[in-house]
Amino acid sequence: MFYHVKELQFNARVSRPDPAFASLLLEQFGGANGELAAAMRYFTQAFGARNPFPDKYDMLMDIATEEFSHLEIVGATIQMLLSGVNGALKNAADSSEIMQLLDGSAARESFIHKAMVAPQILTSTGGGPALTNSQGVPWTAAYINGDANGDLSVDLRSDIAAESRAKITYEYLLQFTDDPYVKETLNFLMTREVAHFQMFQAALDTIQPNFPPGVLQSDPRYSNLYFNMSNGTDYRGPWNEGASTHLGETWQYIDDPVKHVMETNGLLDCEPKGTPRTPELVAEMDREMSKVRSDMVKMATPVSGMQWNMDKDPDANGIANTES
């Protein structure tokens, strides 16, 4: 259930109209890394998390709802930045207020040029925000369709990346406006991306084990191989020497990948090195993890007596008591 409060979460302000920046800001209204994409991403992910991870369901729904609030802030800011354009475009006469303000063809052409970053503002929406990116490309569910994978550890990693992309977009946008009020709003929105990043990271850390993503483990014959696949200066670091970050295996640096592939019959004759794991141990871990994840979902999702709203009985796991 959604309930709309007419006041914005953050009181957005604008010093003066700026149609050019309004066009750029559309990127965060209907773009791939914008607020609508974020809201829909977390909203759709939440459904699959509700029974196995009710605490994460609560978090995802809270953040999704906040992202809708941010969409409203961005839309309101765009509307204010287009002040003077909105109403004037509804007056087809040359004597309209905006045309009097833009006295002369040179001034009019300059104004049109500033707004042409996203021309739909002038030709389609009549001076209001549109669900497009800054180039006028319509928002699409393709932006988020790969972000609800049915495995929360995978989804949360995707969310961390999404918040990173949104944060850097706001960072770039801040460089293209001198309006102190708009900067104030963008700084708030950018900061909330940082906050959400930390929330998703903390939620991921509570799911243990969470590496590798999914259920199946990795093949110990290949999990710690680093192939030197380029000529020139070769760099060494924790990504190709010492212990790997999650599995704690010793990186095996393959200096000559071609020779190694030839000597191992296309890697088919590889043996695990630098790791205590074996194919047999991995197979056993696959069976154990499959049972853990399967039982978790089955226990939280009975096949009868289902309803979505939580039962008052805290032991009912969200399922109504159907006994008379």
Secondary structure, DSSP 8 states (H G I E B T S, - for coil): -----SS-SS----SS--HHHHHHHTHHHHSTTSHHHHHHHHHHHHHHHTTT-HHHHHHHHHHHHHHHHHHHHHHHHHHHHTTTTTTGGG--STTSHHHHHT-SHHHHHHHHHHHTTSTHHHHTSSSS--SB-TTS-B--GGGTTTS--S-HHHHHHHHHHHHHHHHHHHHHHGGG---HHHHHHHHHHHHHHHHHHHHHHHHHHTSSS--SSSSS---TTTTTEEE--SSS----STTTSSB-TTT--B-EEES-HHHHHHHTTTTTT----S-S--HHHHHHHHHHHHHHHHHHHHHHS-SSS--SS--SSTTSTT------
